[in-house]
């Protein structure tokens, strides 16, 4: 249950950051690079939180 709560919290924070960066007036090629980097980070974050790939060290949220 704690894993699901952590995943939801991190995805909400990640979505807010993605939305704020998406609102920046970036040129098209830079915007695509940033979008690809965000997608790679999202995949790494999900794999790390589920324990499949311990690459990133994300802090655990304790309730």
LONU-981440 format. One line per 5 residues: number of its first residue (from 0); for each residue y, x negated, z of N, C-alpha, C. Coordinates in Angstrom, 2 decimals, decimal comma. Atoms other than C-alpha are relative to their C-alpha. Layout:
<rs>
NUM = Y/X/Z/Y/X/Z/Y/X/Z; ...
</rs>
This chain:
<rs>
0 = -1,19/-0,83/0,00/0,00/0,00/0,00/1,26/-0,88/0,00; -1,14/0,89/-0,07/2,34/-2,86/0,82/0,28/-0,64/-1,36; -0,15/0,58/1,33/1,69/-4,35/-2,64/0,74/0,96/-0,93; -0,65/-0,99/0,86/2,78/-1,13/-4,34/1,48/0,12/0,35; -1,40/-0,08/-0,42/5,97/-0,95/-2,29/0,77/-1,22/-0,46
5 = -0,64/1,22/0,49/6,78/-4,59/-3,08/0,25/0,06/-1,50; -0,13/-0,08/1,46/6,16/-3,99/-6,77/1,12/0,95/-0,40; -1,05/-0,98/0,32/8,41/-0,92/-6,83/1,39/-0,57/0,32; -1,30/0,57/-0,38/11,23/-2,69/-4,97/0,43/-1,07/-0,98; -0,35/1,06/0,93/11,10/-5,74/-7,22/0,31/0,54/-1,39
10 = -0,28/-0,57/1,32/10,97/-3,62/-10,38/1,35/0,71/-0,03; -1,32/-0,65/-0,06/14,00/-1,60/-9,26/1,11/-1,04/-0,04; -1,02/1,06/0,00/15,98/-4,75/-8,51/0,06/-0,67/-1,36; 0,05/0,62/1,32/14,83/-6,31/-11,78/0,66/0,90/-1,05; -0,61/-0,94/0,94/15,85/-3,17/-13,69/1,52/0,05/0,13
15 = -1,45/0,01/-0,20/19,30/-3,18/-12,13/0,64/-1,26/-0,57; -0,54/1,25/0,56/19,83/-6,83/-13,04/-0,05/0,04/-1,52; 0,14/-0,10/1,46/18,54/-6,17/-16,58/1,11/0,90/-0,56; -1,04/-0,93/0,45/20,96/-3,25/-16,91/1,38/-0,65/0,04; -1,30/0,67/-0,11/23,93/-5,29/-15,69/0,17/-1,09/-1,06
20 = -0,08/1,03/1,03/23,12/-8,19/-18,03/0,12/0,65/-1,37; -0,09/-0,71/1,27/22,66/-5,71/-20,87/1,38/0,54/-0,29; -1,36/-0,51/0,20/26,20/-4,47/-20,33/0,98/-1,11/-0,36; -0,88/1,10/0,35/27,64/-7,95/-20,92/0,20/-0,06/-1,52; -0,24/0,08/1,44/29,29/-8,42/-24,31/-0,49/-1,33/-0,58
25 = 0,60/1,21/0,54/26,88/-11,06/-25,62/-0,17/0,12/-1,51; 0,31/-0,04/1,43/26,52/-12,01/-29,29/-1,48/0,37/-0,22; 1,35/-0,51/0,28/23,36/-10,63/-30,95/-1,10/-1,04/0,22; 1,11/0,95/-0,23/21,27/-13,85/-31,00/-0,18/-0,35/1,48; 0,08/0,30/-1,44/22,10/-14,63/-27,36/-0,61/1,18/0,74
30 = 0,56/-1,20/-0,63/21,30/-11,05/-26,38/-1,50/0,11/-0,20; 1,44/-0,04/0,25/17,87/-11,27/-28,01/-0,73/-1,05/0,83; 0,62/1,05/-0,81/17,09/-14,55/-26,25/-0,07/0,43/1,46; -0,03/-0,47/-1,39/18,12/-13,08/-22,90/-1,03/1,11/0,21; 0,96/-1,08/-0,10/16,00/-9,99/-23,56/-1,43/-0,54/0,03
35 = 1,33/0,60/0,01/12,93/-12,11/-24,38/-0,28/-0,70/1,32; 0,18/0,67/-1,29/13,46/-14,19/-21,23/-0,24/1,00/1,13; 0,21/-1,03/-1,01/13,72/-11,03/-19,12/-1,40/0,59/-0,10; 1,34/-0,56/0,17/10,48/-9,68/-20,60/-1,05/-0,98/0,51; 0,93/1,01/-0,50/8,67/-12,97/-19,87/0,04/-0,03/1,53
40 = -0,12/-0,02/-1,46/10,03/-12,92/-16,31/-0,64/1,24/0,60; 0,62/-1,23/-0,49/8,90/-9,30/-15,88/-1,52/-0,13/0,01; 1,45/0,17/0,06/5,37/-10,16/-16,99/-0,47/-0,95/1,09; 0,36/0,94/-1,05/5,25/-13,18/-14,67/0,12/0,62/1,38; -0,20/-0,62/-1,31/6,60/-11,12/-11,78/-1,13/0,98/0,31
45 = 1,08/-0,96/-0,24/3,97/-8,39/-12,20/-1,31/-0,73/0,25; 1,23/0,75/-0,21/1,16/-10,93/-12,52/0,00/-0,71/1,36; -0,08/0,66/-1,30/2,40/-12,75/-9,42/-0,18/1,00/1,15; 0,10/-0,99/-1,09/2,76/-9,62/-7,28/-1,40/0,59/0,11; 1,36/-0,52/-0,08/-0,73/-8,44/-8,20/-1,00/-1,08/0,38
50 = 0,87/1,08/-0,43/-2,14/-11,88/-7,34/-0,83/-0,60/-1,11; 0,78/0,54/1,12/-3,52/-12,62/-10,80/0,41/-1,43/-0,31; -0,48/1,33/0,35/-1,33/-15,66/-11,42/1,05/-0,43/1,02; -0,98/0,42/-1,02/0,36/-17,41/-8,49/0,98/-1,05/-0,53; -0,96/0,93/0,58/3,15/-19,01/-10,54/1,31/0,06/0,75
55 = -1,28/-0,19/-0,69/6,28/-17,58/-8,98/-0,24/0,21/1,49; 0,09/-0,26/-1,44/6,85/-17,57/-5,25/1,07/1,02/0,36; -0,91/-1,08/-0,35/8,46/-14,22/-4,64/-0,15/0,31/1,48; 0,11/-0,31/-1,43/9,28/-13,38/-1,04/-0,62/1,37/0,21; 0,63/-1,28/-0,34/7,17/-10,64/0,49/0,96/0,82/0,84
60 = -0,85/-0,90/-0,76/9,00/-7,62/1,85/-0,86/0,63/1,09; 0,76/-0,53/-1,10/7,71/-6,68/5,28/0,70/1,23/0,57; -0,58/-1,25/-0,50/8,24/-3,13/6,53/-0,30/0,14/1,46
</rs>
